[in-house]
Amino acid sequence: MAVALAVVATAAVAWQARKFKQRICIKFCYKIGKSASETLDLLKLAFGNENVNKPTAFRWFSRY
């Protein structure tokens, strides 16, 4: 049971780290003048299937 919880906790931490990296990429794209749609395309290219979904990416982009 403890091993299963450790695996779940490790996966959650890894997902949080990926989201943090993607937020940094979104901020960078905003600062260099990319649109939200272009940014989402670049996230898909860089992170593949592990990128954040479209509403999340657009919400984060709008904060900058």
PDB file of N, CA, C and O in Angstrom:
ATOM      1  N   MET A   1       0.818  -1.194   0.000  1.00  0.00           N
ATOM      2  CA  MET A   1       0.000   0.000   0.000  1.00  0.00           C
ATOM      3  C   MET A   1       0.865   1.263   0.000  1.00  0.00           C
ATOM      4  O   MET A   1       0.585   2.210  -0.734  1.00  0.00           O
ATOM      5  N   ALA A   2       1.901   1.272   0.814  1.00  0.00           N
ATOM      6  CA  ALA A   2       2.778   2.436   0.891  1.00  0.00           C
ATOM      7  C   ALA A   2       3.510   2.663  -0.425  1.00  0.00           C
ATOM      8  O   ALA A   2       3.746   3.803  -0.824  1.00  0.00           O
ATOM      9  N   VAL A   3       3.865   1.573  -1.094  1.00  0.00           N
ATOM     10  CA  VAL A   3       4.560   1.693  -2.385  1.00  0.00           C
ATOM     11  C   VAL A   3       3.631   2.320  -3.418  1.00  0.00           C
ATOM     12  O   VAL A   3       4.054   3.164  -4.207  1.00  0.00           O
ATOM     13  N   ALA A   4       2.374   1.911  -3.412  1.00  0.00           N
ATOM     14  CA  ALA A   4       1.404   2.463  -4.359  1.00  0.00           C
ATOM     15  C   ALA A   4       1.217   3.954  -4.117  1.00  0.00           C
ATOM     16  O   ALA A   4       1.137   4.730  -5.069  1.00  0.00           O
ATOM     17  N   LEU A   5       1.147   4.354  -2.875  1.00  0.00           N
ATOM     18  CA  LEU A   5       1.006   5.779  -2.562  1.00  0.00           C
ATOM     19  C   LEU A   5       2.238   6.566  -2.989  1.00  0.00           C
ATOM     20  O   LEU A   5       2.124   7.698  -3.460  1.00  0.00           O
ATOM     21  N   ALA A   6       3.402   5.975  -2.826  1.00  0.00           N
ATOM     22  CA  ALA A   6       4.642   6.632  -3.232  1.00  0.00           C
ATOM     23  C   ALA A   6       4.673   6.819  -4.746  1.00  0.00           C
ATOM     24  O   ALA A   6       5.122   7.855  -5.236  1.00  0.00           O
ATOM     25  N   VAL A   7       4.204   5.834  -5.475  1.00  0.00           N
ATOM     26  CA  VAL A   7       4.173   5.924  -6.939  1.00  0.00           C
ATOM     27  C   VAL A   7       3.210   7.018  -7.376  1.00  0.00           C
ATOM     28  O   VAL A   7       3.523   7.797  -8.276  1.00  0.00           O
ATOM     29  N   VAL A   8       2.045   7.080  -6.747  1.00  0.00           N
ATOM     30  CA  VAL A   8       1.063   8.114  -7.086  1.00  0.00           C
ATOM     31  C   VAL A   8       1.611   9.501  -6.748  1.00  0.00           C
ATOM     32  O   VAL A   8       1.451  10.438  -7.529  1.00  0.00           O
ATOM     33  N   ALA A   9       2.249   9.633  -5.600  1.00  0.00           N
ATOM     34  CA  ALA A   9       2.817  10.918  -5.198  1.00  0.00           C
ATOM     35  C   ALA A   9       3.919  11.342  -6.161  1.00  0.00           C
ATOM     36  O   ALA A   9       4.011  12.518  -6.515  1.00  0.00           O
ATOM     37  N   THR A  10       4.747  10.410  -6.584  1.00  0.00           N
ATOM     38  CA  THR A  10       5.826  10.709  -7.523  1.00  0.00           C
ATOM     39  C   THR A  10       5.258  11.160  -8.863  1.00  0.00           C
ATOM     40  O   THR A  10       5.775  12.099  -9.469  1.00  0.00           O
ATOM     41  N   ALA A  11       4.212  10.510  -9.324  1.00  0.00           N
ATOM     42  CA  ALA A  11       3.582  10.891 -10.588  1.00  0.00           C
ATOM     43  C   ALA A  11       2.968  12.281 -10.493  1.00  0.00           C
ATOM     44  O   ALA A  11       3.040  13.063 -11.441  1.00  0.00           O
ATOM     45  N   ALA A  12       2.367  12.588  -9.353  1.00  0.00           N
ATOM     46  CA  ALA A  12       1.768  13.910  -9.167  1.00  0.00           C
ATOM     47  C   ALA A  12       2.837  15.000  -9.168  1.00  0.00           C
ATOM     48  O   ALA A  12       2.636  16.067  -9.747  1.00  0.00           O
ATOM     49  N   VAL A  13       3.950  14.738  -8.534  1.00  0.00           N
ATOM     50  CA  VAL A  13       5.045  15.714  -8.513  1.00  0.00           C
ATOM     51  C   VAL A  13       5.598  15.911  -9.919  1.00  0.00           C
ATOM     52  O   VAL A  13       5.900  17.037 -10.314  1.00  0.00           O
ATOM     53  N   ALA A  14       5.732  14.837 -10.669  1.00  0.00           N
ATOM     54  CA  ALA A  14       6.238  14.934 -12.043  1.00  0.00           C
ATOM     55  C   ALA A  14       5.284  15.762 -12.904  1.00  0.00           C
ATOM     56  O   ALA A  14       5.732  16.578 -13.709  1.00  0.00           O
ATOM     57  N   TRP A  15       3.975  15.560 -12.741  1.00  0.00           N
ATOM     58  CA  TRP A  15       2.995  16.315 -13.515  1.00  0.00           C
ATOM     59  C   TRP A  15       3.064  17.801 -13.153  1.00  0.00           C
ATOM     60  O   TRP A  15       2.986  18.655 -14.036  1.00  0.00           O
ATOM     61  N   GLN A  16       3.208  18.111 -11.874  1.00  0.00           N
ATOM     62  CA  GLN A  16       3.323  19.503 -11.444  1.00  0.00           C
ATOM     63  C   GLN A  16       4.571  20.155 -12.050  1.00  0.00           C
ATOM     64  O   GLN A  16       4.530  21.321 -12.446  1.00  0.00           O
ATOM     65  N   ALA A  17       5.655  19.423 -12.123  1.00  0.00           N
ATOM     66  CA  ALA A  17       6.890  19.944 -12.710  1.00  0.00           C
ATOM     67  C   ALA A  17       6.699  20.230 -14.198  1.00  0.00           C
ATOM     68  O   ALA A  17       7.176  21.250 -14.695  1.00  0.00           O
ATOM     69  N   ARG A  18       6.007  19.341 -14.913  1.00  0.00           N
ATOM     70  CA  ARG A  18       5.739  19.560 -16.340  1.00  0.00           C
ATOM     71  C   ARG A  18       4.859  20.785 -16.539  1.00  0.00           C
ATOM     72  O   ARG A  18       5.095  21.578 -17.451  1.00  0.00           O
ATOM     73  N   LYS A  19       3.837  20.947 -15.686  1.00  0.00           N
ATOM     74  CA  LYS A  19       2.974  22.120 -15.792  1.00  0.00           C
ATOM     75  C   LYS A  19       3.761  23.396 -15.547  1.00  0.00           C
ATOM     76  O   LYS A  19       3.546  24.396 -16.233  1.00  0.00           O
ATOM     77  N   PHE A  20       4.666  23.378 -14.581  1.00  0.00           N
ATOM     78  CA  PHE A  20       5.482  24.552 -14.285  1.00  0.00           C
ATOM     79  C   PHE A  20       6.353  24.909 -15.487  1.00  0.00           C
ATOM     80  O   PHE A  20       6.476  26.081 -15.841  1.00  0.00           O
ATOM     81  N   LYS A  21       6.951  23.909 -16.108  1.00  0.00           N
ATOM     82  CA  LYS A  21       7.782  24.153 -17.287  1.00  0.00           C
ATOM     83  C   LYS A  21       6.956  24.754 -18.422  1.00  0.00           C
ATOM     84  O   LYS A  21       7.421  25.641 -19.138  1.00  0.00           O
ATOM     85  N   GLN A  22       5.740  24.267 -18.576  1.00  0.00           N
ATOM     86  CA  GLN A  22       4.885  24.773 -19.638  1.00  0.00           C
ATOM     87  C   GLN A  22       4.447  26.208 -19.367  1.00  0.00           C
ATOM     88  O   GLN A  22       4.314  27.000 -20.301  1.00  0.00           O
ATOM     89  N   ARG A  23       4.226  26.547 -18.115  1.00  0.00           N
ATOM     90  CA  ARG A  23       3.886  27.937 -17.776  1.00  0.00           C
ATOM     91  C   ARG A  23       5.042  28.867 -18.132  1.00  0.00           C
ATOM     92  O   ARG A  23       4.828  29.974 -18.627  1.00  0.00           O
ATOM     93  N   ILE A  24       6.250  28.418 -17.881  1.00  0.00           N
ATOM     94  CA  ILE A  24       7.428  29.214 -18.242  1.00  0.00           C
ATOM     95  C   ILE A  24       7.473  29.400 -19.761  1.00  0.00           C
ATOM     96  O   ILE A  24       7.746  30.499 -20.243  1.00  0.00           O
ATOM     97  N   CYS A  25       7.210  28.348 -20.500  1.00  0.00           N
ATOM     98  CA  CYS A  25       7.207  28.437 -21.969  1.00  0.00           C
ATOM     99  C   CYS A  25       6.122  29.391 -22.460  1.00  0.00           C
ATOM    100  O   CYS A  25       6.342  30.155 -23.400  1.00  0.00           O
ATOM    101  N   ILE A  26       4.955  29.348 -21.825  1.00  0.00           N
ATOM    102  CA  ILE A  26       3.860  30.241 -22.214  1.00  0.00           C
ATOM    103  C   ILE A  26       4.260  31.696 -21.979  1.00  0.00           C
ATOM    104  O   ILE A  26       4.016  32.556 -22.826  1.00  0.00           O
ATOM    105  N   LYS A  27       4.864  31.964 -20.846  1.00  0.00           N
ATOM    106  CA  LYS A  27       5.291  33.339 -20.554  1.00  0.00           C
ATOM    107  C   LYS A  27       6.336  33.807 -21.563  1.00  0.00           C
ATOM    108  O   LYS A  27       6.301  34.950 -22.019  1.00  0.00           O
ATOM    109  N   PHE A  28       7.262  32.919 -21.907  1.00  0.00           N
ATOM    110  CA  PHE A  28       8.285  33.259 -22.896  1.00  0.00           C
ATOM    111  C   PHE A  28       7.637  33.590 -24.244  1.00  0.00           C
ATOM    112  O   PHE A  28       7.972  34.597 -24.868  1.00  0.00           O
ATOM    113  N   CYS A  29       6.717  32.746 -24.683  1.00  0.00           N
ATOM    114  CA  CYS A  29       6.049  32.981 -25.967  1.00  0.00           C
ATOM    115  C   CYS A  29       5.288  34.305 -25.956  1.00  0.00           C
ATOM    116  O   CYS A  29       5.291  35.034 -26.947  1.00  0.00           O
ATOM    117  N   TYR A  30       4.642  34.611 -24.840  1.00  0.00           N
ATOM    118  CA  TYR A  30       3.942  35.886 -24.717  1.00  0.00           C
ATOM    119  C   TYR A  30       4.917  37.050 -24.867  1.00  0.00           C
ATOM    120  O   TYR A  30       4.638  38.018 -25.574  1.00  0.00           O
ATOM    121  N   LYS A  31       6.051  36.946 -24.199  1.00  0.00           N
ATOM    122  CA  LYS A  31       7.019  38.042 -24.221  1.00  0.00           C
ATOM    123  C   LYS A  31       7.649  38.251 -25.594  1.00  0.00           C
ATOM    124  O   LYS A  31       8.074  39.363 -25.910  1.00  0.00           O
ATOM    125  N   ILE A  32       7.718  37.204 -26.415  1.00  0.00           N
ATOM    126  CA  ILE A  32       8.298  37.384 -27.750  1.00  0.00           C
ATOM    127  C   ILE A  32       7.231  37.645 -28.816  1.00  0.00           C
ATOM    128  O   ILE A  32       7.533  37.703 -30.008  1.00  0.00           O
ATOM    129  N   GLY A  33       5.976  37.801 -28.370  1.00  0.00           N
ATOM    130  CA  GLY A  33       4.927  38.229 -29.288  1.00  0.00           C
ATOM    131  C   GLY A  33       4.141  37.131 -29.977  1.00  0.00           C
ATOM    132  O   GLY A  33       3.433  37.403 -30.947  1.00  0.00           O
ATOM    133  N   LYS A  34       4.245  35.912 -29.508  1.00  0.00           N
ATOM    134  CA  LYS A  34       3.456  34.827 -30.094  1.00  0.00           C
ATOM    135  C   LYS A  34       2.003  34.953 -29.637  1.00  0.00           C
ATOM    136  O   LYS A  34       1.735  35.472 -28.554  1.00  0.00           O
ATOM    137  N   SER A  35       1.075  34.484 -30.452  1.00  0.00           N
ATOM    138  CA  SER A  35      -0.333  34.454 -30.059  1.00  0.00           C
ATOM    139  C   SER A  35      -0.586  33.223 -29.194  1.00  0.00           C
ATOM    140  O   SER A  35       0.261  32.334 -29.099  1.00  0.00           O
ATOM    141  N   ALA A  36      -1.746  33.179 -28.572  1.00  0.00           N
ATOM    142  CA  ALA A  36      -2.097  32.029 -27.741  1.00  0.00           C
ATOM    143  C   ALA A  36      -2.168  30.751 -28.587  1.00  0.00           C
ATOM    144  O   ALA A  36      -1.748  29.686 -28.137  1.00  0.00           O
ATOM    145  N   SER A  37      -2.687  30.854 -29.785  1.00  0.00           N
ATOM    146  CA  SER A  37      -2.785  29.686 -30.668  1.00  0.00           C
ATOM    147  C   SER A  37      -1.410  29.186 -31.094  1.00  0.00           C
ATOM    148  O   SER A  37      -1.160  27.980 -31.113  1.00  0.00           O
ATOM    149  N   GLU A  38      -0.521  30.115 -31.435  1.00  0.00           N
ATOM    150  CA  GLU A  38       0.844  29.725 -31.797  1.00  0.00           C
ATOM    151  C   GLU A  38       1.543  29.076 -30.608  1.00  0.00           C
ATOM    152  O   GLU A  38       2.282  28.103 -30.762  1.00  0.00           O
ATOM    153  N   THR A  39       1.300  29.625 -29.426  1.00  0.00           N
ATOM    154  CA  THR A  39       1.902  29.083 -28.218  1.00  0.00           C
ATOM    155  C   THR A  39       1.430  27.664 -27.970  1.00  0.00           C
ATOM    156  O   THR A  39       2.231  26.792 -27.631  1.00  0.00           O
ATOM    157  N   LEU A  40       0.140  27.425 -28.136  1.00  0.00           N
ATOM    158  CA  LEU A  40      -0.396  26.078 -27.941  1.00  0.00           C
ATOM    159  C   LEU A  40       0.226  25.097 -28.930  1.00  0.00           C
ATOM    160  O   LEU A  40       0.554  23.968 -28.563  1.00  0.00           O
ATOM    161  N   ASP A  41       0.389  25.524 -30.184  1.00  0.00           N
ATOM    162  CA  ASP A  41       1.025  24.661 -31.189  1.00  0.00           C
ATOM    163  C   ASP A  41       2.460  24.315 -30.783  1.00  0.00           C
ATOM    164  O   ASP A  41       2.900  23.178 -30.948  1.00  0.00           O
ATOM    165  N   LEU A  42       3.177  25.293 -30.258  1.00  0.00           N
ATOM    166  CA  LEU A  42       4.557  25.047 -29.818  1.00  0.00           C
ATOM    167  C   LEU A  42       4.598  24.118 -28.605  1.00  0.00           C
ATOM    168  O   LEU A  42       5.490  23.276 -28.498  1.00  0.00           O
ATOM    169  N   LEU A  43       3.642  24.269 -27.696  1.00  0.00           N
ATOM    170  CA  LEU A  43       3.570  23.361 -26.542  1.00  0.00           C
ATOM    171  C   LEU A  43       3.338  21.924 -26.991  1.00  0.00           C
ATOM    172  O   LEU A  43       3.955  20.993 -26.474  1.00  0.00           O
ATOM    173  N   LYS A  44       2.441  21.756 -27.960  1.00  0.00           N
ATOM    174  CA  LYS A  44       2.179  20.413 -28.493  1.00  0.00           C
ATOM    175  C   LYS A  44       3.424  19.829 -29.132  1.00  0.00           C
ATOM    176  O   LYS A  44       3.711  18.642 -28.978  1.00  0.00           O
ATOM    177  N   LEU A  45       4.157  20.657 -29.843  1.00  0.00           N
ATOM    178  CA  LEU A  45       5.382  20.211 -30.488  1.00  0.00           C
ATOM    179  C   LEU A  45       6.430  19.816 -29.449  1.00  0.00           C
ATOM    180  O   LEU A  45       7.088  18.785 -29.589  1.00  0.00           O
ATOM    181  N   ALA A  46       6.582  20.625 -28.418  1.00  0.00           N
ATOM    182  CA  ALA A  46       7.623  20.392 -27.419  1.00  0.00           C
ATOM    183  C   ALA A  46       7.269  19.285 -26.427  1.00  0.00           C
ATOM    184  O   ALA A  46       8.132  18.490 -26.055  1.00  0.00           O
ATOM    185  N   PHE A  47       6.009  19.228 -25.995  1.00  0.00           N
ATOM    186  CA  PHE A  47       5.635  18.307 -24.923  1.00  0.00           C
ATOM    187  C   PHE A  47       4.800  17.121 -25.392  1.00  0.00           C
ATOM    188  O   PHE A  47       4.512  16.221 -24.604  1.00  0.00           O
ATOM    189  N   GLY A  48       4.415  17.106 -26.644  1.00  0.00           N
ATOM    190  CA  GLY A  48       3.640  15.985 -27.169  1.00  0.00           C
ATOM    191  C   GLY A  48       2.303  15.841 -26.462  1.00  0.00           C
ATOM    192  O   GLY A  48       1.598  16.825 -26.238  1.00  0.00           O
ATOM    193  N   ASN A  49       1.961  14.615 -26.114  1.00  0.00           N
ATOM    194  CA  ASN A  49       0.676  14.331 -25.476  1.00  0.00           C
ATOM    195  C   ASN A  49       0.617  14.786 -24.025  1.00  0.00           C
ATOM    196  O   ASN A  49      -0.448  14.739 -23.409  1.00  0.00           O
ATOM    197  N   GLU A  50       1.724  15.218 -23.478  1.00  0.00           N
ATOM    198  CA  GLU A  50       1.757  15.614 -22.075  1.00  0.00           C
ATOM    199  C   GLU A  50       1.576  17.118 -21.889  1.00  0.00           C
ATOM    200  O   GLU A  50       1.807  17.640 -20.798  1.00  0.00           O
ATOM    201  N   ASN A  51       1.162  17.818 -22.949  1.00  0.00           N
ATOM    202  CA  ASN A  51       0.963  19.254 -22.802  1.00  0.00           C
ATOM    203  C   ASN A  51      -0.373  19.532 -22.110  1.00  0.00           C
ATOM    204  O   ASN A  51      -1.252  18.671 -22.064  1.00  0.00           O
ATOM    205  N   VAL A  52      -0.510  20.745 -21.573  1.00  0.00           N
ATOM    206  CA  VAL A  52      -1.760  21.130 -20.924  1.00  0.00           C
ATOM    207  C   VAL A  52      -2.835  21.280 -21.997  1.00  0.00           C
ATOM    208  O   VAL A  52      -2.527  21.460 -23.175  1.00  0.00           O
ATOM    209  N   ASN A  53      -4.094  21.203 -21.580  1.00  0.00           N
ATOM    210  CA  ASN A  53      -5.174  21.290 -22.566  1.00  0.00           C
ATOM    211  C   ASN A  53      -5.366  22.742 -23.026  1.00  0.00           C
ATOM    212  O   ASN A  53      -4.814  23.670 -22.435  1.00  0.00           O
ATOM    213  N   LYS A  54      -6.144  22.917 -24.072  1.00  0.00           N
ATOM    214  CA  LYS A  54      -6.310  24.226 -24.706  1.00  0.00           C
ATOM    215  C   LYS A  54      -6.878  25.274 -23.748  1.00  0.00           C
ATOM    216  O   LYS A  54      -6.314  26.365 -23.661  1.00  0.00           O
ATOM    217  N   PRO A  55      -7.973  24.994 -23.022  1.00  0.00           N
ATOM    218  CA  PRO A  55      -8.493  26.027 -22.109  1.00  0.00           C
ATOM    219  C   PRO A  55      -7.474  26.469 -21.055  1.00  0.00           C
ATOM    220  O   PRO A  55      -7.391  27.652 -20.726  1.00  0.00           O
ATOM    221  N   THR A  56      -6.713  25.530 -20.537  1.00  0.00           N
ATOM    222  CA  THR A  56      -5.701  25.863 -19.527  1.00  0.00           C
ATOM    223  C   THR A  56      -4.616  26.734 -20.138  1.00  0.00           C
ATOM    224  O   THR A  56      -4.224  27.742 -19.551  1.00  0.00           O
ATOM    225  N   ALA A  57      -4.133  26.359 -21.297  1.00  0.00           N
ATOM    226  CA  ALA A  57      -3.081  27.134 -21.958  1.00  0.00           C
ATOM    227  C   ALA A  57      -3.554  28.559 -22.254  1.00  0.00           C
ATOM    228  O   ALA A  57      -2.810  29.516 -22.035  1.00  0.00           O
ATOM    229  N   PHE A  58      -4.781  28.705 -22.749  1.00  0.00           N
ATOM    230  CA  PHE A  58      -5.305  30.033 -23.060  1.00  0.00           C
ATOM    231  C   PHE A  58      -5.526  30.849 -21.786  1.00  0.00           C
ATOM    232  O   PHE A  58      -5.285  32.056 -21.775  1.00  0.00           O
ATOM    233  N   ARG A  59      -5.982  30.199 -20.716  1.00  0.00           N
ATOM    234  CA  ARG A  59      -6.177  30.900 -19.443  1.00  0.00           C
ATOM    235  C   ARG A  59      -4.844  31.410 -18.912  1.00  0.00           C
ATOM    236  O   ARG A  59      -4.743  32.561 -18.487  1.00  0.00           O
ATOM    237  N   TRP A  60      -3.829  30.565 -18.933  1.00  0.00           N
ATOM    238  CA  TRP A  60      -2.497  30.971 -18.457  1.00  0.00           C
ATOM    239  C   TRP A  60      -1.947  32.097 -19.331  1.00  0.00           C
ATOM    240  O   TRP A  60      -1.373  33.059 -18.822  1.00  0.00           O
ATOM    241  N   PHE A  61      -2.123  31.975 -20.644  1.00  0.00           N
ATOM    242  CA  PHE A  61      -1.627  32.990 -21.567  1.00  0.00           C
ATOM    243  C   PHE A  61      -2.291  34.343 -21.279  1.00  0.00           C
ATOM    244  O   PHE A  61      -1.632  35.381 -21.334  1.00  0.00           O
ATOM    245  N   SER A  62      -3.573  34.331 -20.976  1.00  0.00           N
ATOM    246  CA  SER A  62      -4.306  35.586 -20.750  1.00  0.00           C
ATOM    247  C   SER A  62      -3.845  36.290 -19.471  1.00  0.00           C
ATOM    248  O   SER A  62      -4.077  37.489 -19.323  1.00  0.00           O
ATOM    249  N   ARG A  63      -3.209  35.585 -18.559  1.00  0.00           N
ATOM    250  CA  ARG A  63      -2.729  36.190 -17.311  1.00  0.00           C
ATOM    251  C   ARG A  63      -1.536  37.089 -17.547  1.00  0.00           C
ATOM    252  O   ARG A  63      -1.232  37.951 -16.723  1.00  0.00           O
ATOM    253  N   TYR A  64      -0.851  36.896 -18.673  1.00  0.00           N
ATOM    254  CA  TYR A  64       0.311  37.725 -18.969  1.00  0.00           C
ATOM    255  C   TYR A  64      -0.111  38.846 -19.870  1.00  0.00           C
ATOM    256  O   TYR A  64       0.714  39.676 -20.252  1.00  0.00           O
TER     257      TYR A  64
END
